[in-house]
Amino acid sequence: MSVMNALLPRDRLIVGLDVSSRAEAEAIVSELGDEIGFYKIGYQLGFAGGLPLVGELARMGKRVFLDLKLLDIANTVEKGIESIVGLGAAMTTIHAYPQAMRAAAKASAGTDLCVLGVTVLTSLSDEDIREAGYGGSVSDLVELRARQAADARIGGIVASAQEAALVRELLPPGMALVTPGIRPAGAQAGDQKRVVTPAEALQGGSTHLVVARPIIGAGDRLAAARAILAEMQGA
């Protein structure tokens, strides 16, 4: 059994702190307590004073996914990853361009930081990527970038669970496959176009699930988190 397969639901569920103040984020972490051990900090909270929370959550025994989707020249990506290592993040993201992934792999080598290559955003459809100048389908582009991520030897990729079964067999067993756009059965899709349920994502080969609105927007966040964990356990 691989290390990824041995993870418990609590290790696989990443709650997105998609809020606009540090105080609100801290209140959510307090409300969810010991049930949740992994949080995502992205642009919204990070640029609203949330970056120091990375180290603070790590000192509390939580893991943090710093989702900044870096993309720049190789030297800038390398230095950025080195700084993220210093913050204490467990995971971070870069756009899955080969040069950027190679630079990130170099900077994270020998550390505990798992660098994830973002294949195609879950808000994009085939029409959207054609508008952006890419040929082929979303699945074609995800497959190409998954292969390139494996070649670059980074820690994993971010992909929709709709492509998880396709790319899982392209990745070495130890690579993470992180899936956003997770919605419990009956939940609204919002601005996501390629969404699945927690059970479907795990059955498709995802190792970690990112859930934000269905938990942080719930009237009872703890109950919402427990329901998703239960669905994951059942899968």
C-alpha positions in Angstrom: 0.0 0.0 0.0 1.4 3.4 -0.9 1.7 6.3 1.6 -1.0 8.2 -0.3 -3.5 5.2 -0.1 -2.9 5.0 3.7 -4.0 8.6 4.3 -7.1 9.1 6.4 -9.9 11.4 5.3 -8.7 14.1 7.7 -5.4 14.1 5.9 -7.0 14.3 2.5 -9.5 17.0 3.1 -8.2 20.6 2.5 -10.5 23.3 3.6 -10.2 26.5 1.6 -10.0 29.6 3.8 -11.5 31.7 1.0 -12.3 34.7 3.2 -11.2 38.3 3.2 -9.9 38.8 6.7 -7.5 37.1 9.0 -10.0 37.3 11.9 -12.6 35.4 9.9 -10.1 32.7 8.9 -9.1 32.3 12.5 -12.7 32.0 13.6 -13.2 29.2 11.0 -10.1 27.3 12.2 -11.3 27.6 15.8 -14.9 26.4 14.9 -13.6 23.4 13.0 -11.1 22.5 15.7 -9.5 19.1 15.6 -11.8 17.8 12.9 -9.8 19.5 10.2 -6.0 19.4 9.9 -5.3 20.9 6.5 -6.2 24.4 5.2 -5.7 26.3 1.9 -4.7 29.9 1.8 -5.1 31.6 -1.6 -5.0 35.1 -3.1 -8.1 36.4 -1.2 -6.8 35.7 2.3 -3.1 35.8 1.5 -3.3 39.4 0.2 -5.5 40.4 3.1 -2.9 39.8 5.8 -3.1 36.0 5.8 0.4 35.0 4.9 1.6 35.0 8.5 -1.1 32.4 9.2 0.9 29.8 7.3 3.5 29.6 10.0 1.0 30.0 12.8 -1.2 27.2 11.6 1.9 25.0 11.1 2.9 25.6 14.7 -0.7 24.5 15.8 0.0 21.2 14.0 -2.0 22.1 10.9 -0.8 21.7 7.4 -1.2 24.5 4.9 -1.7 24.5 1.2 -0.5 28.0 0.0 -2.2 28.3 -3.4 -0.5 31.2 -5.2 -0.1 29.6 -8.7 3.3 31.0 -9.4 4.5 31.5 -13.0 7.5 33.6 -13.9 11.1 33.2 -15.2 12.9 30.3 -13.7 15.0 32.3 -11.2 12.0 34.2 -9.8 10.1 30.9 -9.4 13.1 29.3 -7.7 13.4 32.2 -5.2 9.7 32.3 -4.6 9.6 28.6 -3.7 12.6 29.1 -1.3 10.6 31.8 0.5 7.5 29.6 0.6 9.6 26.8 2.2 10.6 29.4 4.9 6.9 30.2 5.6 6.3 26.5 6.6 3.8 25.6 4.0 3.2 21.9 3.2 1.9 22.4 -0.3 2.1 25.2 -2.9 1.1 25.6 -6.5 2.7 26.8 -9.8 1.3 26.8 -13.2 2.4 23.6 -15.0 4.9 25.0 -17.5 8.0 22.8 -17.8 10.6 25.5 -17.1 8.7 26.7 -14.0 8.2 23.2 -12.7 11.9 22.4 -13.1 12.8 25.5 -11.2 10.4 24.7 -8.4 11.6 21.1 -8.2 15.2 22.4 -7.8 14.2 24.9 -5.1 12.1 22.4 -3.1 14.5 19.5 -3.3 15.4 18.2 0.2 12.5 20.0 1.9 9.0 18.9 3.1 7.3 21.2 0.6 5.1 19.5 -2.0 5.0 21.5 -5.2 1.9 21.0 -7.3 1.6 21.9 -11.0 -1.8 23.4 -11.9 -2.8 21.6 -15.1 -6.1 23.4 -16.2 -8.2 25.5 -13.9 -11.5 23.8 -13.0 -13.4 26.9 -14.1 -12.3 26.4 -17.7 -14.0 24.5 -20.5 -12.8 23.3 -23.9 -14.2 26.6 -25.4 -12.3 28.6 -22.8 -8.9 27.1 -23.5 -9.4 27.5 -27.3 -10.2 31.2 -26.6 -6.9 31.3 -24.7 -5.0 30.0 -27.7 -4.6 26.3 -26.9 -5.5 23.6 -29.4 -7.3 20.4 -28.5 -9.5 19.7 -25.4 -9.1 20.3 -21.7 -8.3 16.6 -21.3 -5.5 16.8 -23.9 -3.9 19.7 -22.1 -4.3 18.1 -18.7 -2.7 14.9 -19.9 0.3 16.8 -21.5 0.9 18.8 -18.3 0.6 15.8 -16.1 3.3 14.0 -18.1 5.5 17.1 -17.9 5.0 17.4 -14.1 6.1 13.8 -13.7 9.1 14.4 -15.9 10.0 17.5 -13.8 9.8 15.4 -10.6 7.6 17.8 -8.6 5.3 16.6 -5.8 2.1 16.4 -7.7 -0.5 18.1 -9.8 -3.9 19.9 -9.4 -6.6 18.6 -11.8 -10.3 18.2 -11.9 -11.5 14.8 -10.8 -13.1 14.5 -14.2 -9.5 14.0 -15.5 -8.2 12.2 -12.4 -8.7 8.7 -13.7 -7.0 9.7 -17.0 -3.9 11.2 -15.3 -3.6 8.9 -12.3 -2.0 6.2 -14.3 0.5 8.7 -15.8 1.8 9.7 -12.4 4.2 7.8 -10.2 2.4 6.3 -7.1 3.9 8.8 -4.7 2.7 11.9 -6.6 -0.2 13.8 -5.1 -3.3 14.5 -7.2 -5.2 17.4 -5.7 -8.7 18.1 -6.8 -10.6 21.4 -6.4 -14.1 21.9 -7.5 -15.5 19.4 -5.0 -19.2 19.8 -4.3 -21.3 17.4 -2.1 -24.3 15.9 -3.8 -27.0 18.6 -4.3 -24.6 21.6 -3.8 -24.5 24.5 -6.3 -21.5 24.4 -8.7 -21.0 28.1 -8.5 -18.3 29.3 -11.0 -16.8 25.9 -11.4 -17.5 24.0 -14.6 -15.9 20.6 -13.9 -17.2 19.6 -10.5 -17.6 16.2 -8.8 -18.6 14.8 -5.4 -16.0 13.8 -2.7 -16.7 10.1 -3.3 -16.4 10.4 -7.1 -13.1 12.3 -6.7 -11.5 9.6 -4.4 -12.8 6.8 -6.6 -11.2 8.5 -9.6 -7.8 8.6 -8.0 -7.5 11.9 -6.3 -5.3 11.9 -3.2 -6.5 15.3 -1.7 -9.8 17.2 -2.0 -10.1 21.0 -1.8 -13.4 22.2 -0.4 -14.2 25.8 0.4 -17.8 27.2 -0.1 -19.7 24.0 0.9 -18.0 24.2 4.3 -17.2 27.9 5.0 -20.5 29.1 3.6 -22.5 26.6 5.6 -24.7 27.6 8.6 -23.0 24.9 10.6 -19.5 24.6 9.3 -18.5 21.7 11.6 -21.5 19.6 10.6 -20.8 20.3 6.9 -17.1 19.3 7.3 -18.1 16.1 9.2 -20.6 15.2 6.4 -17.9 15.5 3.8 -15.4 13.5 5.9 -18.1 10.8 6.3 -18.7 10.7 2.5 -14.9 10.4 2.0 -14.7 7.6 4.6 -17.5 5.7 2.8 -15.6 6.0 -0.5 
